[in-house]
């Protein structure tokens, strides 16, 4: 059996400081204060809960998935107790607004805890993460009455939330969804079917807040006719006992991974209609849902970082223990002494650190964007919008790769169900799919975040990357290997985007085919940016600082083993539209 | 539910012809004859069995794995009947020697059937594949008496075989294995434990031939003291009923994939000793086992190609059916019309074709090596030795990647157990691990197949690749995109190897760290070679040949979307020894 997850506090702390410093959050009171001593207490507390409570349940949930009984969904053994502890310790509230009972701490600090939950037990982590997204959407868009009724309980954790978007015929493309919301004397009644609803039902809490996208009578076709409704599992009238609303889970998916997270098919309105309340304006459902979805996308990036970290530590732990091969004296030696094993471990480690620092940077940027007194708020919002799809897609791809390498380090052991790394490999594969496939992210990145403003925000980001590269030690020195290739790659990307803008990039065939390679290219580059920032910080530490010294080595490894992939992605982008080969498809 | 596996006969036929032509096998009677009309009948028959019998059992075996009862291992439902049909149709014998009842057909033809078995049902396919490897080892190394006793039944399929190498403390490094074989009046008695024995026990046949590596008393330490023994499950004395030998499966692994393939922990000698017969010379066990292992490695490459093909056809099928998004008239359109989906499908398709043609080329080269009257026999043997680790490792990596892309094409559906592509994703992950991890292959490639002959065989291979590139259409023409980059990559690899040879490459730290990136580099290049051969053949067909036209497009796609990875692998190799970063590990 593997050791429970142990949060890498020194690396988390490093990533928090790097993100706070590079975004300016460390100069923005009151956030700066929260990032000091409070942060240490928060991180230590989260690490303890992750290690002692969530991590030991991870394999349990995989072996005994949530199941559907007559009364609804039963979570995996131990999950209810873990959730009670999670709420009693105040974790749902950590970055929630003070006015609803939250602790109002920076999202950056919340990001580190989110990573830990994902690392320890992704299935579990998905449940409170939806609530955080719902808090975001409701506090922005819901009426005062709805906010007062639901936000305090979402913040305390006595209610959880689900996001009901997908329908059998409407996945990536929501324009065709059919769930209908009709007005009656008391408000709205909803009827329809929803698919792939994570934690759509469970017994961790008695009530659940469903945020449901639906179409209203005579609404415009497509996404412009969609509205957002709050549909609670329970209806409470003053003085009366709560009643079940007309929404229920009718089946659960049996999945390759995240098996303890109940993925529900939901039916609304079997008995006349589920009662719902409009959130935000009529027909503004997509806009309102995007608040939640953007948050969830950052969440996927953070959870994926956690999975990569967990894969890393399982592999590192195994490599220290497992003995194979001999040294010159004939002694068997731990496989970590084999160069190829260290190559694999450094691969996971440098990818994970890049994913983490990038995702934390997005969180810190969101903190800056929310700080309305800051002059940098608007530009931070633009930056956060640019980084969000990148974080979701690139970090989830990194987790898949890291998990695969970690399996390889384990050899045959990694293929056995008892070995947690085999679960991580299965769990990680959902990341590139849900909350908008990675191609959806790539399209968002290219169309809305790059082309729409004529790459002005991307240009600003590339400028920062170039400044970070220029701040590195000389190429010949330790930690300096990133300097030249990073500058070169930035120049190449600038040239490529310039070409796209000149051509107008109106050919959907072209933008469709280059979007994902372009995201991968920018992801590898952004990882290099974060490693450059890390190397610059590390170079300022004393030579006796072992972690800083090792991070300089990590930056050099990234430069020679990861960054060169950028050219391959660039070549795919440069190739443009696909050759005709339909007889092969 | 997905459609059963359908062998892509036109592409298989193409790969066979390409491999026969590029190796000269098409000019070598009697093989050439067998590759004509006989081949069509063989391929059609194998395709039928794969589609009608093996493929429908694939999901069954995943849901109801083999299990261990009091009497031994019970295969998954339906597997016994399928195996009987498999034998009745003569498939175990297809490429086996005529003298033991085999059909003596070219390995190249056997390769195509092996791919089909792997594609339809990998768990099943692993069982007869071990027998083919055992036939190879026994016919080369066993005594005439052992050959007479066991080979006809292995060829007919009434016995199967297992390969017993790994022990709890001896995985990749067999030098420390402890299973002991002691001589007594009647022969040898073996005692020990073996781990990860595929199809080590089952009820498809009554007897099983175990090929067991063991140490004899006073043998030299390390691998030079290891001998190979044949240990049957049943002992037959003339006139008496068969008795159980003292070897049995004591537990089965619960695995992420290939769940219908029983992975056994075996114990020998609980009741005094398992009776065994020496195969080959004493202390020559590793040498004898290598005959089997090399065969199994080609088998992994072929099975992996089959998995990639199955992933491809599931993804293509889904992409034609699933509708998302709209065209300009507002109609929902199948996702295959989305450029990004076609990009993903061409990625799987071009990788699969490269893997297939490369693996078939290795099989055809082995046919040439066996043809003792041919002058090219010795050089073919050297070429086959060079290609074997490459085929095992690169094709299995390709299968993992292809399966992952195929999951992504499916979106959420691909993550559900009901969807066969999720099984392919799990099944494929064993390929890089078993039969020698891909790093073991990389080490074999670099140390034994490249450095030992001072890259003379590699140089010959690169020369062939360069000739294939030079035979391509001009770069501006369809099918010509590979020409320049392939020539450039060959030159780069030549320069790199020259540098290694000059330096002596005696630093095990260096060779350890570059071996795997070097294998990846050569793999991508070899895939380009095969696509160049394909494009050359395709360019000679009439413009109305739709498959040939599409293959020209495939070659161009490979040039711009896959071959550019070579530079990233080259950069890892060029980086040499790892930076010190042990505080991160």
Interface residues (C-beta under 8 A of the other chain):
Chain A: X166 X169 X170 X171 X172 X173 X175 X176 X195 X196 X253 X254 X255 X256 X257 X316 X319 X323 X324 X325 X326 X330 X332 X336 X338 X339 X340 X342 X343 X345 X346 X349 X400 X404 X407 X408 X411 X412 X414 X415 X416 X417 X418 X422 X425 X426 X429 X430 X432 X433 X434 X437 X438 X439 X442 X443 X478 X508 X509 X510 X512 X513 X515 X516 X517 X546 X547 X549 X550 X551 X552 X553 X554 X556 X557 X560 X561 X564 X565 X567 X568 X570 X571 X572 X574 X575 X577 X578 X579 X580 X581 X582 X583 X584 X585
Chain B: X166 X169 X170 X171 X172 X173 X175 X176 X195 X196 X221 X253 X254 X255 X256 X257 X316 X319 X323 X324 X325 X326 X332 X336 X338 X339 X340 X342 X343 X345 X346 X349 X400 X404 X407 X408 X411 X412 X414 X415 X416 X417 X418 X422 X425 X426 X429 X430 X432 X433 X434 X437 X438 X439 X442 X443 X478 X508 X509 X510 X512 X513 X515 X516 X517 X546 X547 X549 X550 X551 X552 X553 X554 X556 X557 X560 X561 X564 X565 X567 X568 X570 X571 X572 X574 X575 X577 X578 X579 X580 X581 X582 X583 X584 X585
